[in-house]
């Protein structure tokens, strides 16, 4: 899994963590991308993945990317189904 913007790889201390969180092949993802100023944008990652006994585990993370730099990444945090589905 690699992360890039405008054809260039994103760099930063937590890029490997973000790539690993986006690399679950059995998960369903919903991405919310908010464009900002100064060549930056924010990504909210919503992930749902079947776990033990098919119970779905929902997680969410947020990242800020400026140019080709990942300036912040929260890591995945537990959430619930109502936060996963867009309303």
C-alpha positions in Angstrom: 0.0 0.0 0.0 1.4 3.4 -0.9 -0.1 6.9 -0.5 0.4 9.6 -3.1 -1.0 13.0 -4.1 -0.6 14.4 -7.6 1.6 11.4 -8.6 4.1 12.0 -5.8 4.6 9.9 -2.7 3.4 11.3 0.6 6.1 11.6 3.2 6.0 11.8 7.0 6.6 10.0 10.2 3.2 8.3 10.3 2.8 7.4 6.6 3.5 3.7 7.2 0.8 3.7 10.0 -1.7 5.3 7.7 -0.9 2.9 4.8 -1.2 -0.1 7.1 -4.6 1.2 8.3 -5.7 1.5 4.7 -4.4 -1.9 3.7 -7.0 -4.2 5.2 -8.3 -6.0 2.1 -11.4 -7.3 3.8 -12.6 -3.9 5.1 -15.0 -1.5 3.6 -13.8 2.1 3.6 -15.5 5.5 3.2 -13.2 8.5 2.8 -14.3 12.1 3.4 -11.9 14.6 1.8 -12.1 18.2 2.7 -10.0 20.6 0.6 -8.4 23.5 2.3 -6.1 26.4 1.6 -2.4 26.4 1.1 -2.1 23.2 -0.9 -3.6 21.1 1.9 -6.5 18.9 2.6 -8.0 16.7 5.4 -9.0 13.1 5.0 -11.4 11.3 7.4 -11.1 7.5 7.0 -14.1 5.4 8.1 -13.5 1.7 8.1 -15.8 -1.2 8.8 -14.5 -4.7 9.0 -16.1 -8.0 10.0 -14.5 -9.5 13.0 -15.2 -12.5 15.2 -18.6 -14.1 14.6 -19.1 -11.6 11.8 -19.5 -8.7 14.2 -18.5 -5.5 12.3 -15.9 -3.4 14.0 -16.0 0.3 13.0 -13.0 2.6 13.2 -12.3 6.2 12.2 -9.1 8.2 11.7 -8.2 11.6 10.4 -5.2 12.9 8.5 -4.0 16.3 7.2 -1.8 16.4 4.1 -0.1 19.6 2.9 1.7 19.3 -0.5 3.3 15.9 -0.2 3.7 15.9 3.6 1.5 14.0 6.0 1.4 16.6 8.8 -0.9 14.8 11.2 -2.5 11.4 11.6 -4.7 10.3 14.5 -4.5 6.6 13.9 -7.6 4.4 14.0 -10.0 4.8 16.8 -13.1 2.8 17.7 -16.5 4.2 16.6 -20.0 2.9 15.8 -22.1 2.2 12.8 -24.0 5.5 12.9 -20.7 7.4 12.5 -19.6 5.0 9.7 -22.6 5.5 7.4 -23.0 8.8 5.6 -26.3 10.5 6.5 
